[in-house]
Amino acid sequence: MLNTKRNKILSVFGVLLVIFILSILLYRPVIFQEGNPTPLMKGIGQLNFTQDKIVKLNMNGDRYLTKSNNGQEVIKSYMQDKGYAFTEQMGSGYLFKSTTGKSAVAIHKYYSRFYLLWNITENTNNLDNSEDDNNLWATTTTGDGITFQYPTELLTKYISVVNWPPQVKIKNKKFICNPFDNEIQQGGQTELRLVDNRSYCVTKESEGAAGSTYTSYTYEFPQNNQTGIITFTLRFVQCQNYDEPKTSECENERSAFDVDGTVDKIVQNIKIKSEQLSIAEQLKDCLPKSDTASHEKCNELLKQITNYDSCVNAGFSIMKSNPPQCATSDGRTFVENKK
């Protein structure tokens, strides 16, 4: 009887051992994806058997573990307790800024489908509130004098940029969004969207190639009684190309990706050079250039000079004569008309 009971215990132990070994072999890529899994196993135990919602891991860097079902809200609350306010999401990254001007980025990835592994980077060098809230945005100016900021990276693993930075143009027409007409004209899917009560007419065109989907975006929006246009292309990897947990990680990243918010921030930073510069400054920029576009721009500006005062205000020299005269670069002369 004693031997029978002992054999049953050994059999159960053997079955459990086999299940444990098979689980290790089956989920080895997940368990060992960060190298030594011991800190992560301790963190999982702490999340499940204590009241803790976030656990700091004994690993290189500021790395934390949360459950996946509420991890985003937990990390926002944790950063708020540290004096940071959430500013925006960009891909799998969450951006924060403190009242002193410091910025931080919390980037997550999935550790199986049940847990999120967070890496938090704090930037203490940016103490000027007038600066951008992170180092991920660059500034560029187009040939048409349009200056804007754009993210240098999207903080995404399965979504990448194509034709980047975005193309930004301003058309001299009133903003009108008619999804039906746009769909016929552009052959894509068009809809009117509101982002923080700002209107965008968004057209998407997608095509598949080599396990990925390339989606071209066109955002039209009102800009000072004209229409602004932003175009770019993103590459989305087919999530089903991967095994778990990468499939779920890819799908969750895609569902959380906020392309509208990123475009909206670009739009809010647009500055048009012609709105900022006087005729004199614009002529100073285009006159030394020999290309056709600069030549045509200068000709349009010169047409606005019609008398002595406008000639002087445009920066042209005053001849020492009686009465004084002002000569433009296209050979016209205007005499001061004293009343």
Secondary structure, DSSP 8 states (H G I E B T S, - for coil): -HHHHHHHHHHHHHHHHHHHHHHHHHTHHHHTTTS--HHHHHHHHHHHHSS-SEEE-SSSSSEEEEETTTHHHHHHHHHHHTTEEEEEEETTEEEEEETTS-EEEEEEEEETTTEEEEEEEEE-S---TTS-SSTTEEEEE-TTSEEEEEES----SSEEEEEEEEEEEEESS-----HHHHHHHHSSEEEEEEETTEEEEEEEEEEEETTEEEEEEEEEEEETTEEEEEEEEEEEE-GGGS-TTHHHHHHHHHHH--HHHHHHHHHHT-EEHHHHS-HHHHHHHHTT--SHHHHHHHHHHHTT--SHHHHHHTT--EES-SS-EEE-TTS-EEE----
